Amino acid sequence: MGFLHVRNFAANSGRNRERRLFLLLRVRLRTCQFSAASSFIVESGKGTSEDFYATHFSYVHELLKLCAERRLPIQGKACHAQILLMGLQKDTSTSNILINMYSKCGLVDFARKVFDEMPNRNLVSWSTMIGSLTQNGEENQALGLLVQMKREGIPFSEFTISSVLCACAAKCALYECQLLHAFAIKAAMNLNVFVATALLDVYAKCGLMNDAARVFESMPERSAVTWSSMAAGYVQNELYEEALALFRKAQGIGLRQDQFFMSSLVCACARLAAMIEGNQVNALLSKSGFCSNIFVASSLIDMYAKCGGIEEAYKVFRDVEERNVVLWNAMISGLSRHARSLEVMILFEKMQQMGLSPNDVTFVSVLSACGHMGLVEKGQKYFDLMIKEHHLSPNVLHYSCMVDTLSRAGQTFKAYDLMSNMAFNATASMWGSLLASCRTHGNLELAEVAARNLFEIEPHNAGNYLLLSNMYAAHGKWDEVAKARKLLKESDVKKERGKSWIEIKDKVHSFMVGERNHPKISEIYSKLNELIEELQKLGYKAETEHDLHQVGESRKQVLLRHHSEKLALTMGLLFLSPNAPIRIMKNLRICGDCHSFMKLASRFVRRDVIVRDTNRFHHFKNGSCSCGDFW
């Protein structure tokens, strides 16, 4: 096998071509018979030495490209050695290919050495070197090279600037981004669609959404990538309402959104529980055919589940023909969040019947479902199944589910033993579950242990101090109450304020406890007072033990009366159509008083009320809750 066959090898394609090229590389580079091969070609009358060098030139380029594609630095260096031997390093295109090969192999210093030693460089040389630096996280060097290009009067394109900006976005290099922004303005490229899109992407990833929005608004034209980057920036910075406003703006100009833009919107709808907007996004996804994508379908299932539409989530799941583990996990997780424990178990079995093995994510959802319904034996069964049959090592989330299951069932000492024997430290979530269980079941001794650990892990959580203080008060330990209250003051902690929101006619309305700023607040309070009077006739009485503020009994009753979820419920009663379910989202766990209030309200007004708190969904209907008062 020799160089006489090179032209035939080069004509081949696919894996066979690559395999033969590598075989030839090994043979030729081991023997280094270049001179002999050249002499043989000339002496045999088969060609000239120029033919040999032309063939070798093409051959080396093919091999370098292959080394770059396959990330083979050793073979690439061997090719480089032969290039030096043949004197081909002065050729600009060969050096460009070498820079690219070293870059793809992560050897940026070798790429820079080739670049610095080039006698002649073209725009491709500069762009390739800058691309090499940005791809390997050397955005400062890339920026310096860009400045050098400007000084030497070498023309550069918008792609050169945008490639450096992309590297800045990956590292959130704000200072470099601002320099590049100024550089782009000076070069009159700041309004170019590629440069401006890269700029707003950097600002968004650095958390400067006002700057990103200014760049976006200043653009004379925007690509689909521009809109997607802006939407993703809003979602990444938890500006979900702004993301939905952007969606409405895109609809207004008739923009056809891509799947990346739509994915960001699905996430925004899920976080805001914006069911109406979610339905619109779903309709557009269905129309464009994106719903057949498993990952898009999984996002839709998650969105509907988080919006309280578990039936809608199941419809998306049912309509997907080919389901993978990600899709099954999304559906099982949604059912678990809605306390549909029996359906979780049924789907878990069906998943295995379809030949799919559950993974650690699946078991988190299944164990969580058991915990929410107090199914201790079932939870232990699945925990053992995960280890013994599926050979999965339980992580902190699985243990957290088991601790929660035992704590909710009142088995506080078993929960504490499990935490003590884990291979890792207990989390705040575990200690919180234990503390809440101790309060419910009156275990003051273990409550003190849980509280001490919580004070260390999350010292700024006021709820832990107040919960322990109230437990001391319930046991008549007033000296300990005073100490806990003093510790609370000295710690300078703040309790997170309750917030609830409800979507009505494409708009999300938010309420804080004791809200005064909503434009309809007077009407809401009047209607709420009427509702409370009616519910009192049915036996409702404010459960002040659920209020942890340091105030008197009468003040506690006022605070409970004006809890954010009660205000959101009243808003729904006033402005939603009579037959529509009332969906309320909350940033904290629903308190016991509001839970009792919602049960009675659902019976009195004959409406389905769905409340999502930090733990789960509560479906209130005809005076009862889906959680069975176990949450």
N, C-alpha and C positions, 0 to 999 in steps of 0.2 A: 504494500500500500504506500503510495507516494504522492508527490505534488501534481503528477500528471493527471490525477483523478479529482483534483480540487474543483474544476468546473462542473464535473458531474455531481459532486457532493453538494455544491452550492445550488444546483438546480432542484435538488430534492426539497421536500417541505415537511413540516410537522415534527413529530417526535423522532422519526427515523432519521431526518436530516440532522437534528441536534445530536442524536446518539453517534452518528458517523463523524460529525465535526469534533466531538469530544474525543473520540477514538483517535482521530487524526492528530488532534492537539497533543495527546499523550505520546504518540509515536514520534512526531516531529520534534517536540520540545525536549524529549529525552535524548534523541540522537543528535539534534542540532545539525543536521546534514543539509543546511541551506545552500552552502557553496557548492557542495557536490551535486545537489539537485539542479542548481542553476547551470553548472557545467554540462550536466547530462542533457538538459533541454537543448542547449546551444549545439553541443557536439553531435547530437542525434539528428539534428536538422528539424526537430519538432517545433522550434521557435527561437526567439531571441531572449537575451537576458532581460530586456524591457518587458517581454511577455511574462517572464517569471515574476518580476517585481510587481507588475500590475496585478497578477493573480494573487501573489502573497499579500499585497496591499488590501485587496478585497477580502481575502481570507481572514486576515487579522482583525479587520473591522467586524466581520461576522462573529468571530470568537469573542471580541470585547463586548459586543452587544449581548451575546449569550451569557457571558460572565456577569454582566450588570443585571440581566433579567433574573438569573438564578442565584444572585448574591454569592459569587464564588471568588473571593479576594485572592486566594493563592494562585488559581489558574489565571486570574487577571494580571497579577504581578508577573507571572511567567510570560504572558503575552507582551507586557511592558518591556521586559528584558529583551525579547526578540526585536521589539520596535527600536530600542536603543542600538542593538547589534546591527540592524539593517539601516540605521540612520533615518528612520521615518518620523522621529520625534519632532522634526522641524515642520512637518505637515500640520496645518491648522486644524483640519477636520479630524485627524487622528488624535491630536491632543484634546479636542473637544469630547471625543468619545471616551478617552481615558478619564477625563474629569468626571464625566457622567458615570462611568463604571465604578470609580473610587467612591463617588458620592452614594451610589446605590448600595455599596458594600459597607457604608458607614466610616470610610477612611478619609475624612475631610482634610486632614493634614497632607495626605498624599495628593489629593485633588488640588489643593492650594499650591503645592510645590510644582506640579505640572503647569498650572496656570502662570505662576510667577516666572517660570523658565521659558515660556512661549515667546519666540521672536516676533511673531505676528498674531494679533488677536482680532477677531471680528465680533459683531454683536452677539452671536451665538456663544462665543467663548465667555463673555462677561455674564450673559444671562444664565448660562449653565453653571458658572462658578457661584453666582449669587444664589441660584436655586439650590446648589449643593450646601451652601452655608445655612440657608433657611431650613432646609429639610433636616439638618443635623443640629438644630437649636442654636446656631451661632448668628443670631439676628444682629448683634452689634457689629460683627465683622462684615455681614452682608450690607448693613447700612453704611459702613465706612467705604465699602467697594462702590456703592451707589454714588456716594459723594465724589469719589475718585473719578468715576465715569463722567460726572457732571463737569469736574475741573478740567479733564482732558478733552472735553468737547465731543465725547462719544455719544451718539444718539441712543436713547433707550426708549422702551415702549412702556405702556401702562401695565403690561403683564409683569415687567420687572419690578415695578413698585408694589403691585398687588401681591406678588409672591413674598416679598419681605414683610408686608403687612400681615399676611396669613401666619407667618412665623411669630410675629408679635402677638397675634390673637391667641395662638396656642399657649404662649407663656404669660399672657396678660401683661406684656411689656408696654406699659402706658407711656413712659417717657419717650421711648423709641417711636411709638406710634405718633405722638404729638410732633416729634421732629419730622417724621415722614409726611404728616399732614401739611406742615409748613412747606416742606420740600415739594409736595404735590401742587400746592397753591402757586409756588414760585414757578413751577414748570407748566402751569396752566393745565394740570391733569386732575385736579381735585373733583371736577364734575364728571369725569369719565366714569361710566357705569361700573367697570371692574374695580377701579381704584376706590370710588366712593362706597361700593358694597363692602370691600375689604375694610375700609375705615370704620364704617358703622358696626361691622362685626367685632372689631377690636374694642371699640368703646362699649359695646353691649357686654362683652365678656369681662371687661374691667368694671362693670357695674355702673357705667356712666350713660344711662339711657337717655338723659336729656341731650347729651352731645350726639348720641347715635340718632336721635329723632331729628336734630337739626341738620345732620348730614343727609338723612333720608328725605326731608322736606325740600332741601336745596337741589336735589337731583332733577335735571330736566327730563331724564328718562330712567326707568327702572326695569330690571330684568326679574324673572321669576325667582332667581336666587336672592335678589335684593329684598323682595317681599318676605321670602322664607327666613332670611337672616334677621329681619326686623321682628317678625313674629316670634322666632326662637329666642331673641334677646329679651323680649317682654316676658316670656314664660320663664326663662332662666332667672330673671330678676323678680319673679313672683308678681309681675304687673299683669295679672290675668284679664282684668277689665279692659286695659289698654290693648291687649292682644285681640280681644273680641271687637273692640272699636276699629282696629286695623282691618279685621275681617269684614266688617260692615262697609268700610271705605273701599276695600277691594271689590266687594259686590257691587257697590255703587258705580264703579267705572267699568264693570263687566270683565274684570280680570279673571282669567282662567288659572286657578291655583293648582300647584303641583302637590304631590303627596307629602313633601316635607313641610310645606306651609300648613297643610291640613292636619298633620300629626301634631304640630304645635297647638293648633286650635282645639283638637281633641283633648290635649293635656290641660289647656286653659279651662275648657268646659268642665272637665273632671274636678279640677281644684275649686272652681266656683260653684260647682253643682248646677251649672246653667243648662237645664234640660232642653229648653226651647232652642237655644243656640246649638246644642249638641244634636238635636234632631235635624237642623238645617245642614250641619256639617256632614251628618250621616247621609242625608239625601244627595249631597254633592259627591260624596265618596262613592255612593252606589251608582250614580249617573256616570262617573268617570271610570268605573270599573276597579277602583283601588280596594274595594271591600274584599276582593278575592285574595288580597295579600294577607297572609296569616298574621303578620305583625300589626298591620293596620286594624284587622279584625280584633286582635287582642286588645289594642288600645281602645277601640269602641266598646268592647265588653267592660273594660275597666272604667271607662267614662260613665256608661249607663249605670253600672253598679254603684259608683260613687255619687251619682245623681239621685239614687233611690229607685231607679227603674230596673229592678232585677229581672222582670219579665222581658223588657226590651233587650237586656243584655243576653238573656237566653235565646232570644230570637236570632240575634247576630250569630251566636255560637252554633245554633242549629242549622243555619243557612250555609255555613262553611263546610265544603265537602271533605277536604283533606285537613285533618287537625293534627297538630303536633303537641308536644308537652307544654309549650308556652301557652297555647290556646286553652288547653284543659286546665292549666293552673290559673289562668285569668278567670275562668268560669267558676272553678271551685273556690277561689279566693273571694269572688263576689258573693257567692251563696253563703260562705262563712261569715262575711261581714254583715249579712242580713239575718243571721241566726237561723239559717235554714239547714240545721245540722243533719237531718235525715237525708236531704237531697245531696249534701256534701258527701256523705258516706256512699250513697247510691252512685254518684258520679265517679267517686274514687274507685269503686269496684268496676264500673263500666270502662274506665280508662285502662285498667289492667287487662280486661277482657279484649280490648282492641289491640293488645300487644305492646302497649306503652308502659314503661316503668316509671313510677312516681319518683321525683327527685326531692331534694331537701326543701325546695320551695313548696311543693305539694303538701308535704307533711306539716309545714308550719300552718297552712290553712286548715288542714284537718284537725290538728291539735287545738288550734284556736277555736274552732267550732265546738269541740268537746268542752273547752273551758267556759265558753259563754253559756252553755246549758248545764254546767255542773256535772258532766258525764265523766266522773273520775275513772271508773273501770275501763270505759271505752278509750279514754285518753291514754291510759297505761298500756292498753292493748296495741294501739297504733304506735306508741313510742317504742315498744319492744319489737314490733313488726319492722319498723324502720331499721333497727340495728341488726336483728337476727336474720331476717329474710332478704332485705334489700341492701344490707351491708353499708349503710350510710352512718357516718359519725354525727351524732347530734351536736349542733352548734348552740350558741347562746340564745338564739331565738326559740329553738325547740325546748330548751330548759325553761325559758321564760314562760312559754305556753303551759308547761307542766306545773310550774310554780303557781301560775294564775289559776289553773284548774283546781289545784289542791286548796289554794287560799279561798277561792269563791265558795268551795264546798265546806269551808270551816275547818279544814284539816291543816291548821296553821303550823303545828309542830312538824308534820310530815313535809310541808313546804320548806320549812327552815332547815330540816335535815338534808333535803335534796340540794338546797343552795350551798350548804356547808361542804358537801361531798363532790361538788362540781370541780372540773379541772381548771376553771377560770373564775374570776371574781364576779360576784353577783352585780347586776346592773341596777340602776335607779328604778327601772320598771319593775323588777322583781321585788325590791324592798318596798316599793309603793303598793304593790299587790298585797304583800304581807301586812303592811301597816293598815291598809283599808280593811283587810279581813280581821285584824286584831281589834279594830274599832267596832266592827259589826258584832264580833263574838266576845268582846269584853276581855281580851287577853292583854292586860296592861304591861306585864313583864316583857313579853316578846315585842310589844309595840315600841317600848323604849329602845330595844336593840335595833329594830328597823329604823326608828327615827334617827338614832345616832349615826347610822350608816348613810342615811339620806342627807343629813346635815353636812357630811363630808363630801358626798358626791355632787349634790346640787345645793350649795349653801344659800343661794338666792331665791329658792322656792319657798314663798311664805306659807303656802298651803300645808307643808309638812309641819311647820311650827304650830300653826293654828289647830291642826288635826290632833296633835299630841296634847296641846293645851286643853282642848275640849274633852279629851279622854280623861285627863286629870280631873277636870271639873265634874265629869260624870261620876267619878269615883270619890268625890269629895276631898281630893288632895289639893287644897287651895294654895299651900306653900309652893307646890310644884307648878301650879298654874301661874303663879306670880313669876317664878323663875323662867318658865317657858316664854311668858309675855316679855320679860326683860331681855331675854336672849333674842327674841324677835326684833325688838327695838334696836338693840346694839348691832345686830347683823345688817341693818339698813336694807332689808329685802323688800321686794314689792310683789304683790299677788297679781297674776295676770288677770286682766279684766275679761269678763265673759262677753262674747260677741256672737251674734246669730245673724244669718242673712237668708233672704227668700227672693226667688226670681218671679217677677210679675211683668208680663208683656215686654219681654226682651230687656228688662232692666233688673239689676240686682239691688235690693234694698238691705242695708246693713243697720243693725241696732246694737248698742251697748246697753249694759244694765243702767236703768234710769235715764234712758235716751231723751234728749231735749231738742236736738237739732233737725230731726226729720220734718219736712214740710207738712206732713199729715199727722204729726204727733198728738195734737189736741184731739183729733177725731179718734185716733188709736186708743188713747187713754180713756176716753169716754166709753168706747165700745168695750174695752177690757174691764172697766169697773162694772158695767152691766153684766158681762159674762161671769165675773167672779161672784156677784150677788146670786145669780142663777145656780152656779155650781155649789155655793154654800148651802143652798136648799137641798142639794143632793148629798151633802155630808162633807164637802171640801173644807179643810181647815189648814191654814198655813203651817207647815212643818219647820219651825224655826231652828230646830237642831241641825238642819242642813246648811244654815248660813254660818260661815266661819269668820265674819267680821267682828271686831271688838266694839260692839255697840249694844244698846239696850234692846229689850224684847220688841217694843213697838217699832223701833227703827228697823229691826230685822224683818218684821212683817212687811214694811214698806218696800224694803230692798227685794224681798222675795216676790212681791206683787209685780215689781217692775223688772224682773229678770228678762234678759234679751230674747229668749225663746218664746216667752209669753207675748211680747210685743210683736215678734215676727208672726206668730199664730194669728193674732188679732188683725194684722195687716192682710194676711191671706184671707181671713173671713170677710174683710171689707171689700177687697178688690179682685179676688179670683172668682171665676164662674162657680155657681153653687155646687156643681157636681165634680169639680176638679179636686184631686187630692192636694193636700197642703204639704209641701216639702220644705223642711227647715234644716239648715246646716248650722253647726255650732263648733266653736274652736276649743271648748272644754267639755269635760264629761257632764252630762245632764244631771242636775241635782235631784234628790229624792222628791222634793216638793214639786218641782216642775214635772217630774215623771207622773206623780199622782194627778196633777192638774191636767196633763195631756190625756190621761185615760178617761177622766170624767168629761172633759171637753169633747172628745171624739164621740162619746155616747150622746151628749146633749145636742151637739150641732149636727149629728149624723153625717160626719165627714171622716174620711181616712186622713190621718195625720202621720207623716213620716219625718222623724228627726234623726239626723246623723250627728253623733258626737264624736269625740276622739277615739272611742272604743269600737263603736258599732252603729248599726241602724236599728231604730225602734219604730216598729209599725203599730201605731195605735188605731184600734178599730173597735167600735161598739163597747167601749169601756175597758178594754184589755190591751196588753202589749205583747208583741211577738217574743220578747225576751222572757216572758213569764215572771217578771219582776226579779230577774236574775241577771244583773249586769255590773 
